[in-house]
Amino acid sequence: MNDEILINVTPQETRVAIMQQGIVQQLHIERDSHLGIVSNVYVGRVKRVLPGMQSAFIDIGLERSAFLHVADIWENRNNSDAAKPIEKMLYEGQSLLVQVIKDSIGSKGARLSTQISIAGRLLVFMPQESHIGVSQRIENEVERELLRTKLQQLLPDNSSGGYIIRTMAETATDKELLADMEYLNKLWIKLQELAKTSTAPFLLYQELNISLCVLRDFVNEGTTRILVDSRETYQRMAAFAQDFISSAMSRLEHYVGERSLFELYGVEEEIERALSRRVNLKSGGYIIIDQTEALTTVDVNTGGFVGSRNFDDTIFKTNLDAAQVIARQLRLRNLGGIIICDFIDMNNQGHRDAVLEEFKKSLANDHTRITVNGFSALGLVEMTRKRTRESLAHILCESCHTCNGRGEVKTAQTICYEIVREIMREARQFNAREYRILASQLVIDLFLDEESQSLAQLSDLIGKPVSLQVENLYSQEQYDIILM
């Protein structure tokens, strides 16, 4: 695999692009004004317990209180047979050690868990557990058991806590595993000591910034280069790699070219395309992606693709193409939650199975947990993708001030008729000498042309003159009526 990682740094934000064969597969953006807090550990204070919802609001020092559900309390997760209600475990004002498992998204606060886990390069340390788990991405059962046995033998006799073996550990030496284990244990002891002397709310542990997370989480055997366009960030990454990931040192480079790194590799154009509703397919078809509060919908269309054989093959080819593109767009846009994919209807069961298999194969490259159901009775593929942070669109965009997020604006003719109705209401209440309409150029032009008769009838009806004035700064839906 010919993978490259590009890191573009400015004083306000850091952007990361994961490339495969020269094509952008993932985008990650971290802004100083809105740093992600997933994996941060806090001493929180219980602000409010809600027995009816079996949840609690926890103050961790942020503008918005975080949310803790009874299912995310470690004692209950390990004693499901004797699970206690939340009001029996928490009380207002109580100090509590918590970890963020999901960033605040939209109007929802961050989600918390009392089960602490600290990620290293090769291992994830879980101080409250006692078992050794293996990453689900390592699928070979024999290899999973060998890794589990290997780590078990390396554990000191007085060891406490459990571990999850990460994918990176597949080729790790005993020395590297021991070093990671020692680092995580020292960090946990330090956090415990700090927690004893801290007053809630207090940040105990902050997850690595995105440039260092790249080294820890994304660099693998297939990574050929890591290009960084900031000398300071390069030096910080080099120091981190020297201590923890020496194998990455030879692949880490400081980019000093005159052209922007993202522009040179076409990432800027890819970001623009990732913000568009429409994505064109190589076959000539296209998909439409709509993100809503509750779910994301993806609609596949043949567009201008007419095929060369028959209609069924045309649909099959378009759907196969779409399956690959949809999987990539979900990663690029970081779309999560419930996702509904409306592939073009296929009568051939073999075609349906092949498209679903291709879709699952393309999704296998995703690091995020995904569940895919088969085609429903309505011909839709329903899936979920774990949502831990805001989507690309929510990071880079906001609702349009003209349409207020509708995605559409009222026609000029609709606005003309609204104005007519408004003047009629005003005329019943006030005895003005004249009514002046202030509106956009398009609305005024319509009143002077196609709707000139409507304006004349209005003037006759209210018995007062109506004048027009163009306001170039007004949007199409914006208008004012001045009583003279």
N, C-alpha and C positions, 0 to 999 in steps of 0.2 A: 504494500500500500504506500503510495507516494503522497504522504500527508505533510502539509506545511501549516504553521500557526503564525498568524500576523497579529502584531500588537501595536495599535496606534494610540499614542498618549498625548493629551493636552492637559493644561493645568486644571481643567474642569472635569474631564472625563477620560476613561480608558475604554477602548473598544477592541474586542478580540474577534478574529475571524478564523474558523477552523476550515482549512481547505483540503479537498481530496481530488487528486488528478486535476488541479487547477480550478475546481468548482467550489464555491462557498457552500458549506454544509451546515455550519452553525454560526450564530452571531451572539456575542455577549457584550453588554454595555453596562458600565458602572460609573455613576456620576457622584461627585463629591457631595452634591446637595441632597442625594437620595441613595445612600449606600444600602445594599441589601443586608439583612440581619439574620438570615437563615443560618443556623448552627451557633449563633451567639448564645452564651450562657449568662443568666442574670440571677441576682437575688431579687426576687419580686415580692410585692406586697399584695395580698388578697384585698381587692377593693370592694367586690360584691359577689355573693354566692347566690345562684339562681337555681333552687331545687326543682322548679318546674321544667327547666331546660337541662338539668343535670350538668351545669357548667358554671364557670366563674370568670369574672373579669379581673385581670391581674395588672397592677401598675408596675411596668418595668422601666419607667422613666421616659417613655415616648409620649408624643402628643395624644395618641389614641391608646386606650387600654387594650391589652392583649387578651386573647380568649383561650381558656383551658377547659376542655371537655372531660367528663369523668372517664371516658375510655382512654384518655391520654395520661392518666395518673398511673405511675409505675406499679403501685401496690395492687391496683385493680387488674392491670394487664397480666400480672403474674398470679393472681388469685381469682380467676374468672368464676369459679364455683361459689366463692364467698364474696362476691363483689359488693362493696359498700356504696351507699348513696353519697353523693358529693358533700352534702351538708354534714355527714358524719366524719368527714376527713378534713374539711377546710372551714375556717371561720374568718370573718372580716378582720383585717389588721395583721393577719398571720404572715410571717416571712417564709418564703418558699424558693427553693432552688429550681429554676426552670430553664428550658432550652427552646429556642425558636425553631419550629419545624416548617413553618410557612410564612412568607412575607405578608405584610398587609397588602391586600389587593382590592382596589376600588374603595368601597365604603367599609370594608371589613378590616378589623384589626388583625395583627399578627396572631398566628396559632401557636400554642405552646404545648410542651410535654414535660413531665417531670422525670422522664427517662433520659439520662444524659448519655451522649455518645460524642467522642472526640476523634476526628479523622486525622490519621497520619498518612504518609505516602503509601504504605503497604497494608496497614491495619486500621481498623476502627476500634477504639477502646470503649467498652461499655462497663463502667465501674460497678454498676448495680447487678450485672448479670454474672453467670458463671460458665456459660457454654461457649463453644467456639463454632462460629458460623462461617459459611463460604459464600462469596458473591454469587448471585444467581446467573451472572454473565459467564461464569465458569460452568459449563454444562456437562462436561464429561464426569461421570460419577466416580470413576477410578481416580482421576486427577483430584477431584474434590476431597476424597478420603485421604489421599496421600498428603495433601496440603494440611488437612486438619490434624493428621498424625504428626506431621513434621513440626507444627507449631506447638502441639501438646508436649512434645519431647523437649522443646526449647524453654517452656515455662519453668520458672524457678519453683521450688517446693512450697515456698510461702506466698506464692502468687495469688492475688485476688482479682476479681473482675473477669469479664468475658471479652472476646474479640470477634470481629468479622474480618475475614481475610479478603482483601481487595483484589481485583483483577491484576493489578500491577505486581502482585506477589508471586505470580505464576513462575517467574524466572529469577526470583530473588534468592540470594545466598542466606545462609544461617546468620552470618554476621550482620547483614542488612536488616533482617527481621528482628534480631536482638536489639539493634540500635533504635529501630522504630518503636519497639516495645518499651525500651528504657525512656525514650523521649516522652511518650504518651503517659507513662506512670509518673514521671517527674512533674509533668504539666498538671496532672490531676491532683497531686499532693499540694502543689502550689495553689490551685484553685480552692481546695478545701480550707487551707490556712487563711486565704484571703476572705473567704465567705464568712468565717467566724468573726472577723473584725469589721465586716461591712454592714452598713445600714441600708435597708431596702428603700427605694430601688437602686440597684448598683450593677454595672456591667462587669462581670468577672472575666469573661473570655470573648474575644472578638475573632470571628473567622478571618482567615487570610484574605488580603485584597485580591482582586481578580487576576492580576499579573502573576502572583505566586500560586494561586489556585490552578492556573494553567499548567504550571510545572508539576504540581501534585496530582492533578486529576486528568489531564488531557494528553500529556506526553506519553507515547508508547513506542514499541519497537518500529512501528511504521512511520513515525515522525522523522522526517529528513531535515527540516529546518525550523527554527523559531526566530522570526525576525521582529526586532523591537526598534522603534524609531525614536526612542528617548534614551539618552546616555545614562541618566540617573536611574531609570527603571531597569535598564540593562544591567547596571552594576548591582542593583539590589537583587535581581533575579539570579545573577551569577553567584553572588554570595550565598543565596539560599540553595542553589543547585550544588555548590561546592560542599555544603554541609549535609544535604539530604539526598540529592539526586545527581551524583557525579556523572552518571551516564549521559545526562542532558547537556553537560558543559560544551561538548564538541559541536552540538547542533545549535547552540544559542549564538545569535549574531546581532550586532548593532547595525541597523540600517541607516546609512548616511546619504542616500541618493537625494537628488534635488526634487524629483517628483514625489508627491504624497504616496505613501506606501499603499493605502487603500485604493487610491486612484490607479496606481500602476497595475494592481491585480484585479481591477474591475469590481472591487467590493462596494464602492460608493453607488455604482449603478445597481448592484444587487440589493442594496438597502432600499433604494427607491422602488424597485420592483416588489420588494417584500411588503411595502406599504400600500400597494395597489390591490383593488378588489379582484382584478382580472389577471390571470397568469396564462400566457400562451403555451401550448404544447408543441413539441417538435412535429407531431403528426398533422398539425393545422387546426386541431381543436383547441379548447381552452377550458379553464376552470374558474369559477367565481367563488371567492371566499368571503363570508360575512360573519363577523364576530359580534355576538350580542352578550348581554349580561349573563344569560342562563346557559348558552351553548354556542358552538361555532358550527356553521353549515358550509359544506363544500359541494358545489353543483358542477357536474361534468357535462360539457357540450361538444358536439362534433365540429361546430363552427364551419369553416370552409373546407374541411376534410371530407372528400367524397369517396375515397378509396379507389381501388383498381379492380376488385373482384365482385363482392356482393355486399349487401347492407349489413348482414350479421358480422362479417369480417371487419368492416369499417368501424362498427361499434366496439368490437373486441379490441382492435388495435388502439382505438382512442382510450378505452378504459385501462388497458395495460400501461399506456403512456402516462395516464393520469395517476395511476396507483403509485408510480415512482415519484412523480412531481409532488403529489399531496404529502407523502412521507417527508420529503425534503422541506416543503414549505412549513409543515408543522414545527420542524426543528428550527428553521430560520426565524419564524415569527414567534416562536416559543408559545404556541397556542396550547392551552390546557383545558381541563374540565371535560364536559361532554362534547363530543364531536360527531356530527352526522354527515356521512359522505353519500351523496346521491349520484351514483354511477348511472350511466345510460342503461336503460332496461335491456337485459340479455335473456333470450328464451332458451339458449343452449346452456344446460347445467354444467357441461365441461368448461365452457367459457367463464361462467360465474366462479367455478372452483379455481381456475387458473388466475383470474384477476385477484381473488382473495388471497391466494398463495403469494402472488407477486407483491401485493400490498403488505402482507406480514413480513415478507423477506426484506422489503425496503425499510420497514419500521424497525427491523432488528438492529440497525445501526444506531438507534436512538438510545442515549444513556438514561433517559427518563422512563419511569415505569408506565407501561401501556397495556391496556386490555382491549382486545378486538373481538367483537361478536361477528357471526356470519351475516349473510344477507337476511333481512327481516322479510315479513310477508309483503311489505310495501316496496321491497327491492332496495332498501337502504342499508348501509353498513354503519352500525353504531359502535363507537369506541370511546374510551376515556384515556386521557393522558394526564399524568400527575402534574398539578399546577403548584409550583413553589414560589414563583415570582411573576411580576407583571409581564405581559406580552410586549413584543417589540413596538407595536402600535401604541400601546398605553404609555410606554416610556418616551417615545419620540413625538407623539401627537396629542392633540386635545380636540374636543368637540368643536365643530365649525360654529363660529359666532353668528353666521348668517342663517344657517338652517337649524342650529341648536342640536346637531347630531342626527337629524332625520336622514341626511344624505340627499335631500331634495329641497327645492324652494318653490313657493307658489308662483304660478305663471303671472305675467304682467296683467293679463285679462282678469284673473282672480282678484288681484290687488285693486284694479279699477272698480270692480263691483263692490269690493269691501269699502272703498272710499265713498262710493255713491250712497251705500247704506248708512255709513257714518255721518255724512252730511245731512241726510234725511232725519236722523236721530237728533243731531245738533239743532236743526231748524225748528224742531218741535219744542225745544227747551229755551232757545235763545233767539232774540230778534236782532241778528247782526245785519250790518249794512252790506257786507260782501263776505264770501267764503273763498279763502285762497288755499289751493292744494300745493303742498310741497312734497315732491316725490322724485324718484330716480328718472333718468333720461328715458328709459324704455317705457315706463308707465305714462309719462307725460306725452311721449310720441304717440302712444296708443290712444290717449284721450283726444289728441289733435287729428287722428286719422280714423281708424275703424270705430272708435267709441265716441266720436264727436257728436253723434246723434243722441247718445245716452247722456252726454254732458248738457246738451241743449234741453232735453226733456227734463233733466234734474233742475236746471235753472228756472224753467217755466213752472215746475211743480212747487218749488219753494218760494218763487217770486222774488228771487235775489240773484245778482250776478255771481258767477263762479270763475275765478281766475286760476292760472297755472304758473308754477315756478319750478324750474329744474334745480335739484340739489345733487351735485355730482358725487358727493361723499355718501349719499344714502345707498343702502343695499336695495335689491329689488323689492323686498318685503317691507321696507321702511317707508313711512310717510307721516306727514303731519297736516292737520287742517287748522288754519289760522282764521279766527273770527275778526273781521275788520270793523 
